[in-house]
Amino acid sequence: DRDERGKFFIGVANGKLVHDGQYLLGASIMGTRLQEFAGLLECGGFLFNRSLLETELQAFFSVAAAQRSATGDLAASREMLKSSGITSIELSPPYEDPGWFGQFLFDKQDNGSGLLEEEDENHDLVTTFQNLYDTVESAHEAGHSGRGLDLGNTLETSEMLLKAARGEVQDIMQMVRYPDYDSYTVGHSVRVAMFAVMVGAHLNLDDDLLTELGVAALLHDVGKSRIPTEILFKPGRLDERERTIMEEHSRLGAEILLETPGTSEMAVAAAWGHHRRHDKTGYPRMPLGSQENPITHLINVCDVYEALTAIRPYKKAHTSRKAYEIMLGDEGWLSPWALTAFS
C-alpha cells in the first residue's frame, strides 16, 4: 500500500519490521534478511519510491542477499546503493533518530517515539504471535539441518500461548485470522496450535496438559522440514509420486521428535498420527489393535479446519460453514468427540 505520494515505507523498529504504524507479523526468510540488511546498513528502514523499476528492485534484493558486513555508517550505505544503480530506494535514519522516515509516512504525526511503545496494549499478544512463528520456523530449520530441536524454547512459547488464550478471545482470534503467504507451513502450524489450545482451555484441561498440547500442535508438521521444497511449495496439486513423498512427513516428524530428548508422547503421537482417520485408515499405516492418543484427534480436527479455511496455491479459502460441511460430510474422517469439542 502506497501513500498519496506514491511511496511505500518498510521500517525497522524495536527489532521488528513495521509498516503504517503496525508490526509486520510472521516469520519469513526475506523478512529476517531485510532486518539484518537494515542493521548492516545502519538504517531504520527502506522507502520505495514510485519511480522504482523491477530491475532496480531485483538489484536491491541481490545486494541484500550478498551483504555480510556493516558499511560503517548511513552515508556509506547510501553511497553503496547508489553505486549499485539503486536510486529509487531511500535509506531511513534509525528509528531512534528524529529523522526516521516513519514519522512522516505513518498516520500518527509525531516523532515516531509513540508509535510502537512497549506499553502498547497489544504488545504482549504481538510478541506471543511473533514468538510462535519464530519457534516453528526454528524447529523446521533444525529439523532440516539435522540439529536438535530447542524443546525448552518451544515449551516457553506454548506457555505464552496458554496465557494469551486465557485472555480476550476476540484478540487472539484476530491473530488466528492473520493472513500470510506461508499458510501451509509455518503459519499453518501456528494457527493449528492457537486453535488447539483455545479448544483445550474450553475443555478445562489443566495447564500442564494445555502446555503439552501447544507444543505438540506447534511441532506436528516438523517432518515437512525434510520434504523437498519443490514438492512442499508446489503451486498445484501433487501427482501420485509427490503425494507419496509428502505423506512421509508424518513418519519423519515422529523420528525428529523421538531424537529430541524430553519430547512428550503426545508430541510424537501428534506428528505421527495427525493424518490418521477416525476409521483407522489414513497414513501412516498402524498395526491392528494399536492405540492412539485421543489428543491427536483434537489436533487432527484443528489441522483440517485450518487447511480448509486457509488459502493455498491451488485453492481458495473455504468459509467456516463450508469447512464444517466438508468435515461433517465424511463420517469416518474425524473423531465425533473432537469435532464436538472444536465446535
C-alpha positions in Angstrom: 0.0 0.0 0.0 1.4 3.4 -1.0 0.5 6.8 0.5 -0.7 9.7 -1.6 2.8 10.5 -2.7 3.3 7.0 -4.2 5.8 5.9 -1.6 6.0 2.7 0.4 7.9 2.5 3.6 9.1 -0.6 5.4 10.7 0.4 8.7 12.7 -1.4 11.4 11.8 -0.6 15.0 12.4 -2.5 18.2 13.9 -5.3 16.2 10.8 -5.8 14.0 9.6 -4.8 10.6 6.9 -2.2 10.7 4.5 -0.5 8.2 1.9 2.2 8.7 2.5 2.1 12.5 2.0 -1.7 12.8 4.3 -4.6 13.3 4.5 -6.8 10.3 3.9 -10.2 11.8 5.0 -13.6 10.7 8.3 -15.3 10.0 9.8 -15.2 6.6 13.3 -15.7 5.3 13.2 -12.4 3.3 11.7 -10.5 6.2 14.5 -11.7 8.5 17.1 -10.8 5.8 15.7 -7.3 5.4 16.0 -6.7 9.2 19.6 -8.0 9.1 20.4 -5.9 6.0 19.0 -2.7 7.7 21.3 -3.4 10.6 24.3 -3.8 8.4 23.4 -0.5 6.6 22.9 1.3 9.9 19.4 2.4 8.7 15.9 2.4 10.1 14.1 1.1 7.0 13.6 1.4 3.3 11.5 3.9 1.4 10.4 2.6 -2.0 9.6 5.4 -4.5 7.1 5.4 -7.4 10.0 5.5 -9.9 11.2 2.1 -8.7 11.6 -0.4 -11.6 11.6 -4.2 -11.4 15.2 -4.4 -12.4 16.2 -2.0 -9.6 14.2 -4.0 -7.1 16.0 -7.2 -8.2 19.3 -5.4 -7.8 18.3 -4.3 -4.3 17.5 -7.8 -3.1 20.7 -9.1 -4.8 22.7 -6.7 -2.8 20.8 -7.5 0.4 21.5 -11.2 -0.1 25.2 -10.7 -0.7 25.9 -8.1 2.1 27.7 -9.7 5.0 29.5 -6.9 6.8 28.5 -3.5 8.1 29.1 -0.5 5.9 30.1 1.7 8.9 27.5 4.5 8.7 24.4 5.6 6.9 26.2 7.8 4.4 28.4 5.0 3.3 25.3 2.8 2.9 23.5 5.3 0.7 26.6 5.6 -1.5 26.8 1.8 -1.8 23.2 1.6 -3.0 23.8 4.5 -5.4 26.9 2.8 -6.9 24.8 -0.4 -7.4 22.4 1.6 -9.5 19.7 1.7 -6.8 18.4 5.3 -6.7 14.6 4.8 -6.2 15.0 3.2 -2.7 16.0 5.6 0.1 17.5 4.6 3.4 15.9 6.0 6.5 17.8 7.1 9.6 17.4 4.7 12.5 14.1 4.5 14.4 15.6 6.4 17.4 16.6 9.3 15.2 14.2 12.2 14.9 14.6 12.0 11.1 13.2 8.5 10.9 11.0 8.3 7.8 8.2 6.6 9.6 7.2 9.7 11.4 6.3 11.4 8.0 4.5 8.4 6.5 2.5 6.9 9.3 -0.9 8.2 10.2 0.1 9.4 13.6 2.1 12.6 13.3 4.8 12.7 16.0 8.5 12.0 16.1 7.9 8.3 15.9 8.6 7.6 19.6 5.0 6.9 20.5 4.1 4.5 17.6 5.5 1.3 18.9 5.9 1.7 22.6 6.5 -1.5 24.7 3.5 -0.5 26.8 1.1 -0.8 23.8 -1.9 -2.8 24.9 -1.4 -5.3 22.1 2.3 -5.7 22.6 2.2 -8.9 24.6 -0.1 -10.5 22.1 2.0 -9.4 19.2 5.1 -10.7 21.0 3.4 -14.0 21.6 2.3 -14.3 18.0 5.8 -13.5 16.7 7.4 -16.0 19.1 5.0 -18.7 17.8 6.2 -18.0 14.3 9.9 -17.9 15.3 9.6 -21.1 17.3 8.0 -23.1 14.5 10.5 -21.7 11.9 13.4 -22.5 14.2 12.1 -26.1 14.7 11.8 -26.5 10.9 15.3 -25.2 10.3 16.7 -27.5 13.0 14.8 -30.5 11.5 16.1 -29.7 8.0 19.7 -29.4 9.1 19.6 -32.4 11.5 20.3 -30.3 14.6 18.4 -31.0 17.8 15.1 -29.1 18.4 15.1 -26.5 21.1 12.3 -28.1 23.1 12.8 -25.7 26.1 12.0 -22.7 23.9 9.0 -24.4 22.4 7.7 -25.1 25.9 8.1 -21.5 26.9 6.4 -20.3 23.7 3.5 -22.7 24.4 3.2 -21.3 27.9 2.9 -17.8 26.4 0.2 -19.1 24.1 -1.7 -20.5 27.0 -1.6 -17.2 28.8 -2.9 -15.4 25.7 -5.6 -18.0 25.2 -6.9 -17.2 28.8 -7.2 -13.5 27.8 -9.6 -11.9 25.4 -10.7 -14.5 22.9 -11.5 -11.8 20.4 -7.9 -10.6 20.4 -6.3 -13.9 19.9 -8.9 -14.8 17.2 -7.7 -11.7 15.3 -4.3 -13.2 15.3 -5.6 -16.6 14.2 -7.1 -14.9 11.2 -4.0 -13.0 10.3 -3.2 -13.7 6.6 0.2 -14.7 5.5 1.8 -16.2 2.4 3.2 -19.1 4.5 -0.2 -20.6 5.5 0.8 -24.1 4.5 4.0 -24.4 6.5 4.9 -22.1 9.4 1.7 -20.1 9.6 -0.4 -23.3 9.4 1.3 -24.8 12.5 0.9 -21.5 14.4 -2.8 -21.4 13.8 -3.3 -25.1 14.5 -1.6 -24.5 17.9 -3.8 -21.5 18.7 -7.0 -23.4 17.8 -5.9 -26.4 19.8 -5.0 -24.5 23.0 -8.2 -22.5 22.8 -10.3 -25.6 22.5 -8.3 -27.3 25.2 -8.9 -24.4 27.5 -12.6 -24.5 26.8 -12.5 -28.2 27.8 -10.9 -27.1 31.1 -7.8 -29.2 30.6 -5.2 -28.5 33.3 -2.3 -26.1 32.5 0.4 -28.7 32.2 -1.7 -30.7 29.6 -2.6 -27.5 27.7 1.1 -26.5 27.5 1.9 -30.0 26.3 -0.9 -29.7 23.8 0.5 -26.4 22.5 4.0 -27.9 22.0 2.5 -30.9 20.2 0.5 -28.7 17.8 3.4 -26.3 17.1 5.6 -29.3 16.1 3.0 -31.6 14.5 4.3 -30.7 11.0 8.0 -30.6 11.7 8.6 -33.5 9.4 7.8 -31.2 6.4 11.3 -29.7 7.1 12.7 -32.9 5.4 10.4 -32.8 2.4 11.9 -31.4 -0.8 11.0 -27.8 -1.3 9.8 -28.3 -4.9 7.2 -30.7 -3.5 6.4 -28.8 -0.4 5.8 -25.5 -2.2 4.5 -26.8 -5.5 1.9 -24.3 -6.8 -0.6 -27.0 -7.7 -1.8 -30.5 -6.8 0.7 -33.2 -6.2 1.0 -36.2 -8.5 1.0 -39.7 -7.1 4.8 -39.9 -6.6 4.9 -36.5 -5.0 2.0 -37.3 -2.7 3.7 -40.5 -1.5 6.8 -38.4 -0.7 4.7 -35.8 1.1 3.0 -38.4 3.2 6.4 -39.3 4.6 6.3 -36.1 6.7 4.3 -37.7 9.4 6.9 -40.5 9.9 9.8 -38.1 9.6 8.3 -35.7 12.1 7.9 -38.5 14.7 11.5 -39.5 14.1 12.8 -36.0 14.6 10.9 -35.7 17.9 12.0 -39.2 19.1 15.6 -38.0 18.5 14.9 -34.9 20.8 15.4 -35.6 24.5 12.4 -34.8 26.6 9.8 -34.9 23.9 6.4 -35.9 25.2 4.5 -39.0 24.0 1.7 -36.5 22.9 4.0 -34.6 20.6 5.3 -37.8 19.0 1.8 -39.1 18.6 0.6 -35.8 17.1 3.4 -35.7 14.5 2.8 -39.4 13.6 -1.0 -39.5 13.6 -2.4 -36.2 12.6 -3.3 -37.7 9.2 -4.8 -40.8 10.7 -8.6 -41.0 10.2 -11.1 -41.9 12.9 -12.0 -45.1 10.9 -8.3 -46.2 11.4 -7.3 -45.5 7.8 -5.1 -42.7 6.5 -1.4 -42.5 6.9 1.0 -43.8 8.3 -0.5 -47.3 8.5 -0.7 -48.7 12.0 -1.0 -52.3 13.3 -4.5 -53.5 14.0 -5.4 -53.0 17.6 -2.9 -50.2 18.2 -4.0 -47.3 20.5 -3.9 -43.7 19.5 -3.6 -40.6 21.8 -7.1 -39.0 21.9 -5.5 -35.5 21.9 -4.2 -36.4 18.4 -7.8 -36.4 17.2 -8.2 -32.8 18.5 -5.1 -31.7 16.7 -6.3 -33.5 13.6 -9.6 -31.5 13.6 -7.7 -28.2 14.1 -5.3 -29.2 11.3 -8.1 -30.0 8.9 -10.2 -26.9 9.7 -7.1 -24.6 9.3 -6.3 -26.2 6.0 -9.8 -25.9 4.7 -10.2 -22.2 5.7 -6.7 -21.1 4.5 -5.6 -20.0 1.1 -3.4 -22.5 -0.8 -1.5 -22.0 -4.1 -4.0 -24.4 -5.7 -7.3 -23.4 -4.0 -9.3 -20.6 -2.4 -10.2 -20.5 1.3 -13.4 -22.1 2.3 -15.8 -20.3 4.7 -16.2 -21.7 8.2 -19.6 -23.0 7.3 -18.4 -24.8 4.2 -15.4 -26.2 6.2 -17.8 -27.7 8.7 -20.0 -29.1 6.0 -17.0 -30.9 4.5 -15.7 -32.1 7.9 -19.2 -33.5 8.8 -19.8 -34.9 5.4 -17.3 -37.8 5.8 -18.4 -39.8 8.9 -15.2 -41.8 9.1 -12.8 -38.9 8.8 -12.8 -37.1 12.1 -13.5 -38.1 15.7 -17.0 -37.1 16.8 -15.7 -36.2 20.2 -13.0 -33.9 18.7 -15.5 -32.3 16.3 -17.9 -31.6 19.1 -15.2 -30.1 21.2 -14.0 -27.9 18.4 -17.5 -26.7 17.6 
